[in-house]
């Protein structure tokens, strides 16, 4: 019930330079659980923003009254990576030794926020649900840890996709849960849910 809402929420996005450079923002109005109405949209060109500083932006909504006030900071991405199995991080024994030394007990209080990181190898899925009329699916896999989210590429027309990707996440809370969800890509429509598994970090 507000025309001047304050959310004060923070979101972290992993921005890779070879990906889309526009940040798309939508503002929605919700009457009840079933009715939603789009109030406006705006875009931010990430490449035009100065790096290593917080940018205060007032963004007018396109074709609608109102504006958004946002703070956007573009900073080097640390601890997060996507790679193929053949160039897997931590594959080098000397790198592994450096990591072991970094997280040994005597160094555990040097940086309280540096808890560690999680490396996940997403190999394949088997016997997925067929989501289209041809008896196939276009599956991709999304990994979420805290507010970090990374995803694989889509393997088209396949119920037994092989992704063979390696994902590395920084751990911010040892009580977090790794959620791995498989979706079916459906063009411009929202993806269809094909299955999910949740793995508490404390169980690893």
C-alpha positions, 0 to 999 in steps of 0.5 A, spaced: 500 500 500 505 504 498 507 509 492 514 510 495 516 503 497 523 502 500 526 495 499 533 496 502 535 489 499 542 487 496 543 482 490 549 479 488 550 477 480 556 474 477 557 478 471 562 475 466 564 480 460 562 475 455 555 475 457 549 480 456 551 487 458 544 489 460 541 489 467 533 488 466 529 491 471 521 490 472 517 493 477 511 489 479 504 490 483 501 485 486 493 485 488 493 478 491 496 471 490 493 471 483 493 478 480 500 481 478 501 487 474 507 490 471 508 497 473 514 499 469 521 497 466 528 500 466 535 497 464 542 499 466 548 498 461 553 495 466 559 496 461 558 504 462 559 504 469 565 505 473 568 499 476 570 499 483 566 504 486 558 504 488 554 508 483 548 511 485 543 511 480 536 514 479 532 510 473 526 513 470 521 507 468 520 506 461 513 509 458 510 509 466 511 514 471 516 513 477 523 511 478 527 507 481 533 509 486 539 504 486 546 503 488 550 498 483 557 496 484 561 493 479 567 489 482 572 484 480 569 477 481 573 473 486 572 465 488 567 464 483 568 460 476 565 456 471 570 451 467 570 445 463 572 438 466 579 438 462 581 445 465 578 444 472 581 448 478 584 445 483 587 440 478 594 442 479 597 439 486 601 445 487 595 449 487 591 444 492 597 445 497 596 452 497 589 452 498 590 447 504 595 451 507 590 457 506 585 454 510 589 450 515 587 451 523 593 456 524 591 461 519 583 460 520 583 467 524 587 471 518 580 473 515 574 471 518 569 472 512 574 467 508 570 460 510 572 456 504 569 455 497 565 449 494 567 446 488 561 442 484 562 438 478 556 437 474 557 431 470 550 429 467 543 427 469 539 420 467 532 419 465 529 426 466 522 427 465 520 428 458 517 436 457 515 436 450 510 433 445 516 429 442 518 425 448 524 430 449 527 435 454 531 441 453 535 441 460 539 445 463 542 445 471 542 451 476 546 451 482 544 456 488 548 457 494 546 462 499 545 468 494 550 465 489 547 462 482 550 459 476 548 455 471 550 450 465 548 450 458 542 447 455 543 440 452 537 440 447 533 434 445 536 429 451 533 426 457 540 424 459 544 430 458 552 431 459 554 437 462 561 436 464 562 443 468 565 445 474 563 450 478 566 454 484 563 458 490 565 462 495 562 459 502 559 465 506 555 461 511 557 454 513 550 452 514 548 454 507 544 449 503 547 447 495 540 447 491 541 443 484 535 444 480 534 441 473 529 445 468 527 444 461 528 451 457 522 453 453 523 459 449 521 465 451 516 462 456 518 460 463 522 454 464 519 447 466 521 444 473 524 437 472 527 436 479 531 438 484 536 436 490 538 439 496 545 438 499 547 441 506 554 444 506 555 440 513 553 434 510 559 434 505 
